[in-house]
Amino acid sequence: MAMPHVTIEYGSQENPVYQVGRKSFVFFRTPRPDAVDPDTGERYTDVIVIWVPSESDKLALVQDPDSPWFTTEHFDGHLTVLVRAGRIGELGLDELREVVQDAWCSRASAARVKSWLAQGDKPV
């Protein structure tokens, strides 16, 4: 919410959807059949979807199988990564901040990004 022009909408199950210029950049996903616990087969209830600037950014985050970042076939070709809220503590604050800021920048208008970055003190 510290980034400019951020609004929060709510999905059908009251899940928060963070937007800039009416474009989502982070949202809390409802349980879906493509993201399940491999041991129990139960749907994850805590998946967060975060936009990324490019396919190479996505691959850099999801290529390590021990990382909390992941994707599913449903998101093939989509510039997003997934992370479970239950594993978010495994990420450093700087990494999480950078990913969220990159998500905002990838969805905000060029003018908004330029203006915000010109203000300085942004670890992007």
Solvent accessible surface area in square Angstrom, and as a share of the most:
residue,aa,sasa,rsa
1,M,132,0.59
2,A,107,0.83
3,M,19,0.09
4,P,41,0.26
5,H,102,0.46
6,V,17,0.10
7,T,69,0.40
8,I,54,0.28
9,E,77,0.35
10,Y,126,0.48
11,G,24,0.23
12,S,116,0.75
13,Q,123,0.55
14,E,125,0.56
15,N,23,0.12
16,P,37,0.23
17,V,20,0.11
18,Y,52,0.20
19,Q,26,0.12
20,V,0,0.00
21,G,43,0.41
22,R,204,0.74
23,K,103,0.44
24,S,20,0.13
25,F,4,0.02
26,V,13,0.08
27,F,45,0.19
28,F,67,0.28
29,R,20,0.07
30,T,33,0.19
31,P,48,0.30
32,R,103,0.38
33,P,86,0.54
34,D,48,0.25
35,A,3,0.02
36,V,56,0.32
37,D,38,0.20
38,P,119,0.75
39,D,134,0.69
40,T,92,0.54
41,G,48,0.46
42,E,122,0.55
43,R,124,0.45
44,Y,34,0.13
45,T,104,0.61
46,D,34,0.18
47,V,4,0.02
48,I,10,0.05
49,V,0,0.00
50,I,3,0.01
51,W,28,0.10
52,V,5,0.03
53,P,61,0.39
54,S,37,0.24
55,E,76,0.34
56,S,78,0.50
57,D,54,0.28
58,K,7,0.03
59,L,95,0.47
60,A,67,0.52
61,L,32,0.16
62,V,28,0.16
63,Q,138,0.61
64,D,71,0.37
65,P,123,0.77
66,D,115,0.60
67,S,20,0.13
68,P,11,0.07
69,W,7,0.02
70,F,46,0.19
71,T,46,0.26
72,T,18,0.11
73,E,154,0.69
74,H,110,0.49
75,F,14,0.06
76,D,98,0.51
77,G,74,0.71
78,H,73,0.33
79,L,69,0.34
80,T,0,0.00
81,V,0,0.00
82,L,0,0.00
83,V,0,0.00
84,R,65,0.24
85,A,40,0.31
86,G,65,0.62
87,R,73,0.27
88,I,52,0.27
89,G,75,0.72
90,E,103,0.46
91,L,20,0.10
92,G,42,0.40
93,L,121,0.60
94,D,108,0.56
95,E,67,0.30
96,L,41,0.20
97,R,89,0.32
98,E,82,0.37
99,V,13,0.07
100,V,35,0.20
101,Q,16,0.07
102,D,31,0.16
103,A,0,0.00
104,W,0,0.00
105,C,28,0.17
106,S,46,0.29
107,R,65,0.24
108,A,13,0.10
109,S,59,0.38
110,A,88,0.68
111,A,76,0.59
112,R,79,0.29
113,V,25,0.14
114,K,155,0.66
115,S,63,0.41
116,W,11,0.04
117,L,73,0.37
118,A,86,0.67
119,Q,122,0.54
120,G,32,0.31
121,D,148,0.77
122,K,51,0.22
123,P,76,0.48
124,V,78,0.45
